[in-house]
């Protein structure tokens, strides 16, 4: 362990760069759900589902078709979690065969706005990130030889 590195995972020296921002809100204190919620909504499948449901409701099969690589089980789990969190509404239509539609709730739409901001930031800075990655990889390669 490097000198000055705390052995405690929960160590925090109280230095906060912004008085309104408390990094401790993400810790693992009992009853603190910030990390759990962030893990759920920042998950790649959840982000894709929320993005696809932005302007329309979709059926399960439509979502599965649109999300490359998601399994039926993983999509079911993701939709169930988003519904439980109040971000997605599930509507069952009484027809044969049964038809189920998924749509964003008003709360889900507010999250979509945040996701759009993150995507915009990523698009604006993707070249800088690519350059930083290339520089890092070159430095690592030089160190290994």
N, C-alpha and C positions, 0 to 999 in steps of 0.2 A: 504494500500500500504506500502511495506517495506521501511525503511529509506534508502535513497540513490537511490531509484527507480524513474526514470524520469516519469512524467505524460505524456510526449510527445512521441507519437509513433515514431516520426522521430528523436528523440534525438540521437546524436552521439558525443562523446567527442573528436574525432580526433585522438585517440590512435589507431595506425595501427601496428599490429605485423610484417608485411612484407611490405616494401616500395612499392612493385609492386602490392599489393593487396588492393583494395579499397572496403570495405564492402558496401559503399554507392551506388555502382553500382546496388544493388538489391532493392533499395528503390522504393518508389512509385512516384517519380518525374514525372511530365508530360512529355511524350515522351520517358520515360525509359521503354524499352521492355524486359529487362533481366529477370525480374520476370515472365512476361507473357510467354516468351519462355521456361524458366525452368519449369513452371507449365505444359506446354503442353508436352514437351519431357520427363519429368519425370513421367508423368501420367502412371499408370499401363498398360492401354491398348496400349498406344503408345510404351512403352518399349517392350511389347510382339510382336506387329506388326513389329517393327524394327528388333527385334531378328529373327523372322520367315522369314523375307524377306532378310536376310543376303546373302544367296548364290543362291537364286532362286526367280523368280516371282511367285506369287500365285493368284488364283482367289478369289473373295470375299467369296464364299462358302467354299473354302479350309481354308482360314484364320478363318472364323467363327467356323469351325469344330475343328481347332487346338487350339483356345483360349477358354478355359473353362470358362463359365459364362458370356461371352460378349453377349449383345443383338444385334440384327440386327441393330437397330437404333444407338446404341453406337459405333459399328464398323464402320458404315457409317460416323458418325460424326468424329470419330478419323481419318479415312482415308482421309476425306475431309480436315481436319486441317493439316495433315502431307503433303498432296499434296499442299495446299496453302503455307506452309512454305518451299516448295522446297525440302522436304526430301523423298517424294514418288512420283513416276510417275504412272499415270493411263493410260492404253492403251486399247482403245475400238476396238475390231476386228469386221469388217463388215460381220458378219455371222448371221445366224438365227438358234437358238436363239442367241442374242447378247452375246459376251464373253468379259469380262473385266479382265485384268491382272494388278496387282500392283507389283511394283519393287522399290528398293531403288535407289535414285539418287546418284551421286558421293558425294554430301553433306550428304545424309543420311548414306552412308557407313562410312564417317568420324565420324558421331555420333555413329554408331554401334561400332567402335573401343573403344570409351569412355565407352559405356555401358559394353562392354566385360571387361574392366578394373575394373569397379564397381562390376561386378559379381565375378570376380576373387578375389577382396578384400573381398567380402562378404563370399565367400567359405573359404578363408584363416582364417577369424576371426569369423566364425559362432560359434565355440565352446566357445570362450571368451565371445561373446555376450550372449550366452545361460547361461553361468556361472554368468555373471553380472546380467542378468534378474532374475535368481533364487535367488541370494543374495539380490537383491532389494526387490523381493516379500517376502522373509523371514523377512527382516527388517520391511517392511510395516505390515506384519502379526503380528509381535511382538509388534509394536506400537499400533495396533488396539485392542489388547487383554489386 
